[in-house]
Amino acid sequence: MRLSAMPLSDRRCRQCYKRSQRRKWVKCVKIIYSHMVSPLAALTPMPRRPRPPCSVPGCPELTARGGRCAAHEREANADRASRGGAVYTTRWQRIRRAYLYANPWCVLCGQPANVADHFPLSRREMIARGEVNPDAAKHLRPLCIGCHNRETARNQPGGFAAEARSRREASERPPF
């Protein structure tokens, strides 16, 4: 029998005798339907959903909320930190904004520029060669998003982290 179909006089908890207010459930731990459902069944928690496996292929570990297991999460965080995540600092944002204000047009197609691209070498390559100030205006060129995507695809096939991925995969392969 549904709660709304019960007469108001019957809407009370059998054990504490509190009446429910305005067709809502009684706000006590006791159960209104104690004569219909066993009290133990109502107090037994529902089974939780099974824990999903780690999202890294081949890893059998189960995770709490999905995603990676703890070991693979640490590995991913270490890899992310080693890629130089502090490239886009506020200093770089100021330099980029000032450069695009002074050079508002894409040098390849003439559209409005929204990217300050390092040219002819990438910022990583300049730092590896020992360049003192890789963010100087002489190392930048203004590009629109389309031209920047085209140039990036041409110069970095496989994406930004392809080199780090290939190094990691080479170290994981067996030596035979």
Secondary structure, 3 states (H helix, E strand, C coil): CCCCCCCHHHCECCCCCCECCCCCCCCCCCCCCCCCCCHHHHHCCCCCCCCCECCCCCCCCECCCCCCCHHHHHHHHHHHHHCCHHHCCHHHHHHHHHHHHHCCECCCCCCECCEEEECCCCHHHHHHCCCCCCCCHHHEEEECHHHHHHHHHHHCCCCCCHHHHHHHHHHHCCCC
